[in-house]
Amino acid sequence: MSKTALNWGERTYIMGILNVTPDSFSGDGLARHGDVVGAALQQARAFVAAGADILDIGGESTRPGSSPVTPAKEIARVIPVIEAIRAELDVWISIDTYRAVVAKAAIHAGAAMINDIWGFRLDRQIAKVAAESGAYVVLMHNRSEPKEFAGRGILGGRYVGSDYDELIADSEHELMLSVKIALAAGVQK
């Protein structure tokens, strides 16, 4: 955790994204490098020098059509990077995962925020991890149904329900489902 407090609502915070995957959605997967930890640390330094307050570290690509990796592989990708950044930089670290076991390992290694693309709807135990650790949370809006992903084993292969009657109202309603899961698990507002 950074020594600098996050005072939500007082200013905008900048998040740098570190994808330690070989097949990132944005084409910047750092796992293509021989020294993944070194490449991630170099990018982390650059992000912090450019003003990033938070570094979001992900070990599984969610690009359309990507295949999920095992929790063990995701942990093996992110933990060495989190530990290296924590040892060198005073910056908030976020773990980009939807798995409770990965979030728990990342928090133990030094992450203080959980960024879940499923908004706690796929692995509901992740909400308990957030509550028990006191981690900040980012609950993303995702109209795909978790059961659809679970049955097909393809991340982002087919995004459903992208037609909205009322974009803002529909998104708010759907995000409130994630908020309810978080609050029921004990996550503080």
Contact map, one row per residue, 1 for C-alpha under 8 A:
111000000000000000000000000000000000000000000000000000000000000000000000000000000000010001111000000000000000011100000000000000000000000000000000000000000000000000000000000000000000000000000
111110000000000000000000000000000000000000000000000000000000000000000000000000000000000001110000000000000000000000000000000000000000000000000000000000000000000000000000000000000000000000000
111110000000000000000000000000000000000000000000000000000000000000000000000000000000000001100000000000000000000000000000000000000000000000000000000000000000000000000000000000000000000000000
011111000000000000000000000000000000000000000000000000000000000000000000000000000000000001100000000000000000000000000000000000000000000000000000000000000000000000000000000000000000000000000
011111100000000000000000000000000000000000000000000000000000000000000000000000000000000000000000000000000000000000000000000000000000000000000000000000000000000000000000000000000000000000000
000111110000000000000000000000000000000000000000000000000000000000000000000000000000000000000000000000000000000000000000000000000000000000000000000000000000000000000000000000000000000000000
000011111110000000000000000000000000000000000000000000000000000000000000000000000000000000000000000000000000000000000000000000000000000000000000000000000000000000000000000000000000000000000
000001111110000000000000000000000000000000000000000000000000000000000000000000000000000000000000000000000000000000000000000000000000000000000000000000000000000000000000000000000000000000000
000000111111000000000000000000000000000000000000000000000000000000000000000000000000000000000000000000000000000000000000000000000000000000000000000000000000000000000000000000000000000000000
000000111111000000000000000000000000000000000000000000000000000000000000000000000000000000000000000000000000000000000000000000000000000000000000000000000000000000000000000000000000000000000
000000111111100000000000000000000000000000000000000000000000000000000000000000000000000000000000000000000000000000000000000000000000000000000000000000000000000000000000000000000000000000000
000000001111110000000000000000000000000000000000000000000000000000000000000000000000000000000000000000000000000000000000000000000000000000000000000000000000000000000000000000000000000000000
000000000011111000000000000000000000000000000000000111000000000000000000000000000000000000000000000000000000000000000000000000000000000000000000000000000000000000000000000000000000000000000
000000000001111100000000000000000000000000000000001111000000000000000000000000000000000000000000000000000000000000000000000000000000000000000000000000000000000000000000000000000000000000000
000000000000111110000000000000000000000000000000000111110000000000000000000000000000000000000000000000000000000000000000000000000000000000000000000000000000000000000000000000000000000000000
000000000000011111000000000000000000000000010010000111110000000000000000000000000000000000000000000000000000000000000000000000000000000000000000000000000000000000000000000000000000000000000
000000000000001111100000000000000000000000000000000000111100000000000000000000000000000000000000000000000000000000000000000000000000000000000000000000000000000000000000000000000000000000000
000000000000000111110000000011000000000100110000000000111100000000000000000000000000000000000000000000000000000000000000000000000000000000000000000000000000000000000000000000000000000000000
000000000000000011111001000111100000000000000000000000001111100000000000000000000000000000000000000000000000000000000000000000000000000000000000000000000000000000000000000000000000000000000
000000000000000001111100000011100001000100000000000000001111000000000000000011000000000000000000000000000000000000000000000000000000000000000000000000000000000000000000000000000000000000000
000000000000000000111111000011110000000000000000000000000111100000000000000010000000000000000000000000000000000000000000000000000000000000000000000000000000000000000000000000000000000000000
000000000000000000011111000011110000000000000000000000000000000000000000000000000000000000000000000000000000000000000000000000000000000000000000000000000000000000000000000000000000000000000
000000000000000000001111101110000000000000000000000000000000101000000000000000000000000000000000000000000000000000000000000000000000000000000000000000000000000000000000000000000000000000000
000000000000000000101111111110000000000000000000000000000000111000000000000000000000000000000000000000000000000000000000000000000000000000000000000000000000000000000000000000000000000000000
000000000000000000000011111100000000000000000000000000000000111100000000000000000000000000000000000000000000000000000000000000000000000000000000000000000000000000000000000000000000000000000
000000000000000000000001111110000000000000000000000000000000000000000000000000000000000000000000000000000000000000000000000000000000000000000000000000000000000000000000000000000000000000000
000000000000000000000011111110000000000000000000000000000000000000000000000000000000000000000000000000000000000000000000000000000000000000000000000000000000000000000000000000000000000000000
000000000000000000100011111111000000000000000000000000000000000000000000000000000000000000000000000000000000000000000000000000000000000000000000000000000000000000000000000000000000000000000
000000000000000001111111011111110000000000000000000000000000000000000000000000000000000000000000000000000000000000000000000000000000000000000000000000000000000000000000000000000000000000000
000000000000000001111100000111111001001100000000000000000000000000000000000000000000000000000000000000000000000000000000000000000000000000000000000000000000000000000000000000000000000000000
000000000000000000111100000011111111000000000000000000000000000000000000000000000000000000000000000000000000000000000000000000000000000000000000000000000000000000000000000000000000000000000
000000000000000000001100000011111101000000000000000000000000000000000000000000000000000000000000000000000000000000000000000000000000000000000000000000000000000000000000000000000000000000000
000000000000000000000000000001111111001000000000000000000000000000000000000000000000000000000000000000000000000000000000000000000000000000000000000000000000000000000000000000000000000000000
000000000000000000000000000000111111000000000000000000000000000000000000000000000000000000000000000000000000000000000000000000000000000000000000000000000000000000000000000000000000000000000
000000000000000000000000000000101111111000000000000000000000000000000000000000000000000000000000000000000000000000000000000000000000000000000000000000000000000000000000000000000000000000000
000000000000000000010000000001111111111100000000000000000000000000000000000000001000000000000000000000000000000000000000000000000000000000000000000000000000000000000000000000000000000000000
000000000000000000000000000000000011111110000000000000000000000000000000000000011001000000000000000000000000000000000000000000000000000000000000000000000000000000000000000000000000000000000
000000000000000000000000000000000011111111000000000000000000000000000000000000000000000000000000000000000000000000000000000000000000000000000000000000000000000000000000000000000000000000000
000000000000000000000000000001001011111111100000000000000000000000000000000000000000000000000000000000000000000000000000000000000000000000000000000000000000000000000000000000000000000000000
000000000000000001010000000001000001111111110000000000000000000000000000000000001000000000000000000000000000000000000000000000000000000000000000000000000000000000000000000000000000000000000
000000000000000000000000000000000000111111111000000000000000000000000000000000001001100000000000000000000000000000000000000000000000000000000000000000000000000000000000000000000000000000000
000000000000000000000000000000000000011111111100000000000000000000000000000000000000000000000000000000000000000000000000000000000000000000000000000000000000000000000000000000000000000000000
000000000000000001000000000000000000001111111110000000000000000000000000000000000000000000000000000000000000000000000000000000000000000000000000000000000000000000000000000000000000000000000
000000000000000101000000000000000000000111111111000000100000000000000000000000000000100000000000000000000000000000000000000000000000000000000000000000000000000000000000000000000000000000000
000000000000000000000000000000000000000011111111100000000000000000000000000000000000000010000000000000000000000000000000000000000000000000000000000000000000000000000000000000000000000000000
000000000000000000000000000000000000000001111111110000000000000000000000000000000000000000000000000000000000000000000000000000000000000000000000000000000000000000000000000000000000000000000
000000000000000100000000000000000000000000111111111100100000000000000000000000000000000000000000000000000000000000000000000000000000000000000000000000000000000000000000000000000000000000000
000000000000000000000000000000000000000000011111111110000000000000000000000000000000000000100000000000000000000000000000000000000000000000000000000000000000000000000000000000000000000000000
000000000000000000000000000000000000000000001111111100000000000000000000000000000000000000000000000000000000000000000000000000000000000000000000000000000000000000000000000000000000000000000
000000000000000000000000000000000000000000000111111100000000000000000000000000000000000000000000000000000000000000000000000000000000000000000000000000000000000000000000000000000000000000000
000000000000010000000000000000000000000000000011111110000000000000000000000000000000000000000000000000000000000000000000000000000000000000000000000000000000000000000000000000000000000000000
000000000000111100000000000000000000000000000011111111100000000000000000000000000000000000000000000000000000000000000000000000000000000000000000000000000000000000000000000000000000000000000
000000000000111100000000000000000000000000000001001111100000000000000000000000000000000000110000000000000000000000000000000000000000000000000000000000000000000000000000000000000000000000000
000000000000111100000000000000000000000000000000000111110000000000000000000000000000000000111100000000000000000000000000000000000000000000000000000000000000000000000000000000000000000000000
000000000000001111000000000000000000000000010010000111111000000000000000000000000000000000111100000000000000000000000000000000000000000000000000000000000000000000000000000000000000000000000
000000000000001111000000000000000000000000000000000001111100000000000000000000000000000000001111000000000000000000100000000000000000000000000000000000000000000000000000000000000000000000000
000000000000000011110000000000000000000000000000000000111110000000000000000001000100000000001111000000000000000000000000000000000000000000000000000000000000000000000000000000000000000000000
000000000000000011111000000000000000000000000000000000011111100000000000000001000000000000000011100000000000000000000000000000000000000000000000000000000000000000000000000000000000000000000
000000000000000000111000000000000000000000000000000000001111100000000000011011000000000000000001100000000000000000000000000000000000000000000000000000000000000000000000000000000000000000000
000000000000000000111000000000000000000000000000000000000111110000011000010000000000000000000000100000000000000000000000000000000000000000000000000000000000000000000000000000000000000000000
000000000000000000101011100000000000000000000000000000000111111001110000000000000000000000000000000000000000000000000000000000000000000000000000000000000000000000000000000000000000000000000
000000000000000000000001100000000000000000000000000000000001111111000000000000000000000000000000000000000000000000000000000000000000000000000000000000000011000000000000000000000000000000000
000000000000000000000011100000000000000000000000000000000000111111000000000000000000000000000000000000000000000000000000000000000000000000000000000000000011100000000000000000000000000000000
000000000000000000000000100000000000000000000000000000000000011111000000000000000000000000000000000000000000000000000000000000000000000000000000000000000011110000000000000000000000000000000
000000000000000000000000000000000000000000000000000000000000011111100000000000000000000000000000000000000000000000000000000000000000000000000000000000000111110000000000000000000000000000000
000000000000000000000000000000000000000000000000000000000000111111110000000000000000000000000000000000000000000000000000000000000000000000000000000000000111100000000000000000000000000000000
000000000000000000000000000000000000000000000000000000000000100011111000000000000000000000000000000000000000000000000000000000000000000000000000000000001110000000000000000000000000000000000
000000000000000000000000000000000000000000000000000000000001100001111100000000000000000000000000000000000000000000000000000000000000000000000000000000001110000000000000000000000000000000000
000000000000000000000000000000000000000000000000000000000001000000111110110000000000000000000000000000000000000000000000000000000000000000000000000000000000000000000000000000000000000000000
000000000000000000000000000000000000000000000000000000000000000000011111110000000000000000000000000000000000000000000000000000000000000000000000000000000000000000000000000000000000000000000
000000000000000000000000000000000000000000000000000000000000000000001111111000000000000000000000001011000000000000000000000000000000000000000000000000000000000000000000000000000000000000000
000000000000000000000000000000000000000000000000000000000000000000000111111100000000000000000000000000000000000000000000000000000000000000000000000000000000000000000000000000000000000000000
000000000000000000000000000000000000000000000000000000000000000000001111111110000000000000000000000000000000000000000000000000000000000000000000000000000000000000000000000000000000000000000
000000000000000000000000000000000000000000000000000000000011000000001111111111000000000000000000000001000000000000000000000000000000000000000000000000000000000000000000000000000000000000000
000000000000000000000000000000000000000000000000000000000010000000000011111111100000000000000000000001001100000000000000000000000000000000000000000000000000000000000000000000000000000000000
000000000000000000000000000000000000000000000000000000000000000000000001111111110000000000000000000000000000000000000000000000000000000000000000000000000000000000000000000000000000000000000
000000000000000000011000000000000000000000000000000000000010000000000000111111111000000000000000000000000000000000000000000000000000000000000000000000000000000000000000000000000000000000000
000000000000000000010000000000000000000000000000000000001110000000000000011111111100000000000000000000000100000000000000000000000000000000000000000000000000000000000000000000000000000000000
000000000000000000000000000000000000000000000000000000000000000000000000001111111110000000000000000000001100100000000000000000000000000000000000000000000000000000000000000000000000000000000
000000000000000000000000000000000000100000000000000000000000000000000000000111111111000000000000000000000000000000000000000000000000000000000000000000000000000000000000000000000000000000000
000000000000000000000000000000000001100110000000000000000000000000000000000011111111100000000000000000000000000000000000000000000000000000000000000000000000000000000000000000000000000000000
000000000000000000000000000000000000000000000000000000001000000000000000000001111111110000001000000000000100111000000000000000000000000000000000000000000000000000000000000000000000000000000
000000000000000000000000000000000000000000000000000000000000000000000000000000111111111000000000000000000000110000000000000000000000000000000000000000000000000000000000000000000000000000000
000000000000000000000000000000000000100010000000000000000000000000000000000000011111111100000000000000000000000000000000000000000000000000000000000000000000000000000000000000000000000000000
000000000000000000000000000000000000000010010000000000000000000000000000000000001111111110000000000000000000000000000000000000000000000000000000000000000000000000000000000000000000000000000
100000000000000000000000000000000000000000000000000000000000000000000000000000000111111111101000000000000000010000000000000000000000000000000000000000000000000000000000000000000000000000000
000000000000000000000000000000000000000000000000000000000000000000000000000000000011111110000000000000000000000000000000000000000000000000000000000000000000000000000000000000000000000000000
000000000000000000000000000000000000000000000000000000000000000000000000000000000001111111000000000000000000000000000000000000000000000000000000000000000000000000000000000000000000000000000
000000000000000000000000000000000000000000001000000000000000000000000000000000000000111111100000000000000000000000000000000000000000000000000000000000000000000000000000000000000000000000000
111100000000000000000000000000000000000000000000000000000000000000000000000000000000010111110000000000000000000000000000000000000000000000000000000000000000000000000000000000000000000000000
111100000000000000000000000000000000000000000001000011100000000000000000000000000000010011111000000000000000000000000000000000000000000000000000000000000000000000000000000000000000000000000
110000000000000000000000000000000000000000000000000011100000000000000000000000000000000001111100000000000000001110000000000000000000000000000000000000000000000000000000000000000000000000000
100000000000000000000000000000000000000000000000000001111000000000000000000000000100010000111110000000000000011110000000000000000000000000000000000000000000000000000000000000000000000000000
000000000000000000000000000000000000000000000000000001111000000000000000000000000000000000011111000000000000001111100000000000000000000000000000000000000000000000000000000000000000000000000
000000000000000000000000000000000000000000000000000000011100000000000000000000000000000000001111100000100100001111100000000000000000000000000000000000000000000000000000000000000000000000000
000000000000000000000000000000000000000000000000000000011110000000000000000000000000000000000111110000000000000001111000000000000000000000000000000000000000000000000000000000000000000000000
000000000000000000000000000000000000000000000000000000000111000000000000000000000000000000000011111001100000000001111000000000000000000000000000000000000000000000000000000000000000000000000
000000000000000000000000000000000000000000000000000000000000000000000000000000000000000000000001111100100000000000111111011001000000000000000000000000000000000000000000000000000000000000000
000000000000000000000000000000000000000000000000000000000000000000000010000000000000000000000000111111100000000000000000001011000000000000000000000000000000000000000000000000000000000000000
000000000000000000000000000000000000000000000000000000000000000000000000000000000000000000000000011111110000000000000000001111101000000000000000000000000000000000000000000000000000000000000
000000000000000000000000000000000000000000000000000000000000000000000010000000000000000000000000001111111000000000000000000001000000000000000000000000000000000000000000000000000000000000000
000000000000000000000000000000000000000000000000000000000000000000000010011000000000000000000000101111111100000000000000000000000000000000000000000000000000000000000000000000000000000000000
000000000000000000000000000000000000000000000000000000000000000000000000000000000000000000000010111111111110000001000000000001001000000000000000000000000000000000000000000000000000000000000
000000000000000000000000000000000000000000000000000000000000000000000000000000000000000000000000000111111111000000000000000000001000000000000000000000000000000000000000000000000000000000000
000000000000000000000000000000000000000000000000000000000000000000000000001000100000000000000000000011111111100000000000000000000000000000000000000000000000000000000000000000000000000000000
000000000000000000000000000000000000000000000000000000000000000000000000001001100100000000000010000001111111111000000000000000000000000000000000000000000000000000000000000000000000000000000
000000000000000000000000000000000000000000000000000000000000000000000000000000000000000000000000000000111111111110000000000000000000101000000000000000000000000000000000000000000000000000000
000000000000000000000000000000000000000000000000000000000000000000000000000000000000000000000000000000011111111000000000000000000000000000000000000000000000000000000000000000000000000000000
000000000000000000000000000000000000000000000000000000000000000000000000000000100110000000000000000000001111111000000000000000000000000000000000000000000000000000000000000000000000000000000
100000000000000000000000000000000000000000000000000000000000000000000000000000000110010000001000000000000111111100000000000000000000000000000000000000000000000000000000000000000000000000000
100000000000000000000000000000000000000000000000000000000000000000000000000000000100000000011110000000000111111111000000000000000000000000000000000000000000000000000000000000000000000000000
100000000000000000000000000000000000000000000000000000000000000000000000000000000000000000011110000000000010011111000000000000000000011100000000000000000000000000000000000000000000000000000
000000000000000000000000000000000000000000000000000000000000000000000000000000000000000000011110000000000010001111100000000000000000001111000000000000000000000000000000000000000000000000000
000000000000000000000000000000000000000000000000000000000000000000000000000000000000000000000111100000100000001111110000000000000100001111000000000000000000000000000000000000000000000000000
000000000000000000000000000000000000000000000000000000010000000000000000000000000000000000000111110000000000000011111000000000000000000011110000000000000000000000000000000000000000000000000
000000000000000000000000000000000000000000000000000000000000000000000000000000000000000000000001110000000000000001111111000000000000000011110000000000000000000000000000000000000000000000000
000000000000000000000000000000000000000000000000000000000000000000000000000000000000000000000001110000000000000000111110000000000000000000111100000000000000000000000000000000000000000000000
000000000000000000000000000000000000000000000000000000000000000000000000000000000000000000000000010000000000000000011111110000000000000000111100010000000000000000000000000000000000000000000
000000000000000000000000000000000000000000000000000000000000000000000000000000000000000000000000010000000000000000011111110000000000000001111100000000000000000000000000000000100100000000000
000000000000000000000000000000000000000000000000000000000000000000000000000000000000000000000000010000000000000000010111111111100000000000100000000000000000000000000000000000000100110000000
000000000000000000000000000000000000000000000000000000000000000000000000000000000000000000000000000000000000000000000111111100000000000000000000010000000000000000000000000000000100100000000
000000000000000000000000000000000000000000000000000000000000000000000000000000000000000000000000010000000000000000000111111100000000000000000000011000000000000000000000000000000000000000000
000000000000000000000000000000000000000000000000000000000000000000000000000000000000000000000000011100000000000000000001111111000000000000000000000000000000000000000000000000000000000000000
000000000000000000000000000000000000000000000000000000000000000000000000000000000000000000000000000100000000000000000001111111110000000000000000000000000000000000000000000000000000100000000
000000000000000000000000000000000000000000000000000000000000000000000000000000000000000000000000001100000000000000000001001111111000000000000000000000000000000000000000000000000000000000000
000000000000000000000000000000000000000000000000000000000000000000000000000000000000000000000000011110100000000000000001001111111100000000000000000000000000000000000000000000000000000000000
000000000000000000000000000000000000000000000000000000000000000000000000000000000000000000000000000100000000000000000001000111111110000000000000000000000000000000000000000000000000110011100
000000000000000000000000000000000000000000000000000000000000000000000000000000000000000000000000000000000000000000000000000111111111000000000000000000000000000000000000000000000000010011100
000000000000000000000000000000000000000000000000000000000000000000000000000000000000000000000000000100110000000000000000000011111111100000000000000000000000000000000000000000000000000000000
000000000000000000000000000000000000000000000000000000000000000000000000000000000000000000000000000000000000000001000000000001111111111110000000000000000000000000000000000000000000000000100
000000000000000000000000000000000000000000000000000000000000000000000000000000000000000000000000000000000000000000000000000000111111111000000000000000000000000000000000000000000000010011110
000000000000000000000000000000000000000000000000000000000000000000000000000000000000000000000000000000000000000000000000000000011111110000000000000000000000000000000000000000000000000001100
000000000000000000000000000000000000000000000000000000000000000000000000000000000000000000000000000000000010000000000000000000001111111000000000000000000000000000000000000000000000000000000
000000000000000000000000000000000000000000000000000000000000000000000000000000000000000000000000000000000000000100000000000000000111111100000000000000000000000000000000000000000000000000110
000000000000000000000000000000000000000000000000000000000000000000000000000000000000000000000000000000000010000111000000000000000110111110000000000000000000000000000000000000000000000000000
000000000000000000000000000000000000000000000000000000000000000000000000000000000000000000000000000000000000000111000000000000000100011111000000000000000000000000000000000000000000000000000
000000000000000000000000000000000000000000000000000000000000000000000000000000000000000000000000000000000000000011110000000000000100001111100000000000000000000000000000000000000000000000000
000000000000000000000000000000000000000000000000000000000000000000000000000000000000000000000000000000000000000011110010000000000000000111110000000000000000000000000000000000000000000000000
000000000000000000000000000000000000000000000000000000000000000000000000000000000000000000000000000000000000000000111111000000000000000011111000000000000000000000000000000000100110000000000
000000000000000000000000000000000000000000000000000000000000000000000000000000000000000000000000000000000000000000111110000000000000000001111100000000000000000000000000000000100000000000000
000000000000000000000000000000000000000000000000000000000000000000000000000000000000000000000000000000000000000000001110000000000000000000111110000000000000000000000000001001100000000000000
000000000000000000000000000000000000000000000000000000000000000000000000000000000000000000000000000000000000000000001110000000000000000000011111100000000000000000000000000000000000000000000
000000000000000000000000000000000000000000000000000000000000000000000000000000000000000000000000000000000000000000000000000000000000000000001111100000000000001111000000000001000000000000000
000000000000000000000000000000000000000000000000000000000000000000000000000000000000000000000000000000000000000000000000000000000000000000000111110110000000001110000000000000000000000000000
000000000000000000000000000000000000000000000000000000000000000000000000000000000000000000000000000000000000000000000000000000000000000000000111111110000000000100000000000000000000000000000
000000000000000000000000000000000000000000000000000000000000000000000000000000000000000000000000000000000000000000000100110000000000000000000001111111000000000000000000000000000000000000000
000000000000000000000000000000000000000000000000000000000000000000000000000000000000000000000000000000000000000000000000010000000000000000000000111111100000000000000000000000000000000000000
000000000000000000000000000000000000000000000000000000000000000000000000000000000000000000000000000000000000000000000000000000000000000000000001111111110000000000000000000000000000000000000
000000000000000000000000000000000000000000000000000000000000000000000000000000000000000000000000000000000000000000000000000000000000000000000001111111111111000000000000000000000000000000000
000000000000000000000000000000000000000000000000000000000000000000000000000000000000000000000000000000000000000000000000000000000000000000000000011111111000000000000000000000000000000000000
000000000000000000000000000000000000000000000000000000000000000000000000000000000000000000000000000000000000000000000000000000000000000000000000001111111000000000000000000000000000000000000
000000000000000000000000000000000000000000000000000000000000000000000000000000000000000000000000000000000000000000000000000000000000000000000000000111111100000000000000000000000000000000000
000000000000000000000000000000000000000000000000000000000000000000110000000000000000000000000000000000000000000000000000000000000000000000000000000011111110000000000000000000000000000000000
000000000000000000000000000000000000000000000000000000000000000011110000000000000000000000000000000000000000000000000000000000000000000000000000000010011111100000000000000000000000000000000
000000000000000000000000000000000000000000000000000000000000011111110000000000000000000000000000000000000000000000000000000000000000000000000000000010001111100000000000000000000000000000000
000000000000000000000000000000000000000000000000000000000000011111000000000000000000000000000000000000000000000000000000000000000000000000000000000010000111111000000000000000000000000000000
000000000000000000000000000000000000000000000000000000000000001111000000000000000000000000000000000000000000000000000000000000000000000000000000000000000111111000000000000000000000000000000
000000000000000000000000000000000000000000000000000000000000000110000000000000000000000000000000000000000000000000000000000000000000000000000000000000000001111100000000000000000000000000000
000000000000000000000000000000000000000000000000000000000000000000000000000000000000000000000000000000000000000000000000000000000000000000000011000000000001111111000000000000000000000000000
000000000000000000000000000000000000000000000000000000000000000000000000000000000000000000000000000000000000000000000000000000000000000000000011100000000000011111000000000000000000000000000
000000000000000000000000000000000000000000000000000000000000000000000000000000000000000000000000000000000000000000000000000000000000000000000011000000000000001111110000000000000000000000000
000000000000000000000000000000000000000000000000000000000000000000000000000000000000000000000000000000000000000000000000000000000000000000000010000000000000001111110000000000000000000000000
000000000000000000000000000000000000000000000000000000000000000000000000000000000000000000000000000000000000000000000000000000000000000000000000000000000000000011111000000000000000000000000
000000000000000000000000000000000000000000000000000000000000000000000000000000000000000000000000000000000000000000000000000000000000000000000000000000000000000011111110010000000000000000000
000000000000000000000000000000000000000000000000000000000000000000000000000000000000000000000000000000000000000000000000000000000000000000000000000000000000000000111110010000000000000000000
000000000000000000000000000000000000000000000000000000000000000000000000000000000000000000000000000000000000000000000000000000000000000000000000000000000000000000011111110000000000000000000
000000000000000000000000000000000000000000000000000000000000000000000000000000000000000000000000000000000000000000000000000000000000000000000000000000000000000000011111111000000000000000000
000000000000000000000000000000000000000000000000000000000000000000000000000000000000000000000000000000000000000000000000000000000000000000000000000000000000000000000111111100000000000000000
000000000000000000000000000000000000000000000000000000000000000000000000000000000000000000000000000000000000000000000000000000000000000000000000000000000000000000000111111110000000000000000
000000000000000000000000000000000000000000000000000000000000000000000000000000000000000000000000000000000000000000000000000000000000000000000000000000000000000000011111111111000000000000000
000000000000000000000000000000000000000000000000000000000000000000000000000000000000000000000000000000000000000000000000000000000000000000001000000000000000000000000011111111100000000000000
000000000000000000000000000000000000000000000000000000000000000000000000000000000000000000000000000000000000000000000000000000000000000000000000000000000000000000000001111111110000000000000
000000000000000000000000000000000000000000000000000000000000000000000000000000000000000000000000000000000000000000000000000000000000000000000000000000000000000000000000111111111000000000000
000000000000000000000000000000000000000000000000000000000000000000000000000000000000000000000000000000000000000000000000000000000000000000001010000000000000000000000000011111111100000000000
000000000000000000000000000000000000000000000000000000000000000000000000000000000000000000000000000000000000000000000010000000000000000000111000000000000000000000000000001111111110000000000
000000000000000000000000000000000000000000000000000000000000000000000000000000000000000000000000000000000000000000000000000000000000000000000000000000000000000000000000000111111111000000000
000000000000000000000000000000000000000000000000000000000000000000000000000000000000000000000000000000000000000000000000000000000000000000000000000000000000000000000000000011111111100000000
000000000000000000000000000000000000000000000000000000000000000000000000000000000000000000000000000000000000000000000011100000000000000000100000000000000000000000000000000001111111110000000
000000000000000000000000000000000000000000000000000000000000000000000000000000000000000000000000000000000000000000000000000000000000000000100000000000000000000000000000000000111111111000000
000000000000000000000000000000000000000000000000000000000000000000000000000000000000000000000000000000000000000000000000000000000000000000000000000000000000000000000000000000011111111100000
000000000000000000000000000000000000000000000000000000000000000000000000000000000000000000000000000000000000000000000001100100100000000000000000000000000000000000000000000000001111111110000
000000000000000000000000000000000000000000000000000000000000000000000000000000000000000000000000000000000000000000000001000000110010000000000000000000000000000000000000000000000111111111100
000000000000000000000000000000000000000000000000000000000000000000000000000000000000000000000000000000000000000000000000000000000000000000000000000000000000000000000000000000000011111111111
000000000000000000000000000000000000000000000000000000000000000000000000000000000000000000000000000000000000000000000000000000000000000000000000000000000000000000000000000000000001111111100
000000000000000000000000000000000000000000000000000000000000000000000000000000000000000000000000000000000000000000000000000000110010000000000000000000000000000000000000000000000000111111100
000000000000000000000000000000000000000000000000000000000000000000000000000000000000000000000000000000000000000000000000000000110011000000000000000000000000000000000000000000000000011111110
000000000000000000000000000000000000000000000000000000000000000000000000000000000000000000000000000000000000000000000000000000110111010000000000000000000000000000000000000000000000011111111
000000000000000000000000000000000000000000000000000000000000000000000000000000000000000000000000000000000000000000000000000000000010010000000000000000000000000000000000000000000000001001111
000000000000000000000000000000000000000000000000000000000000000000000000000000000000000000000000000000000000000000000000000000000000000000000000000000000000000000000000000000000000001000111
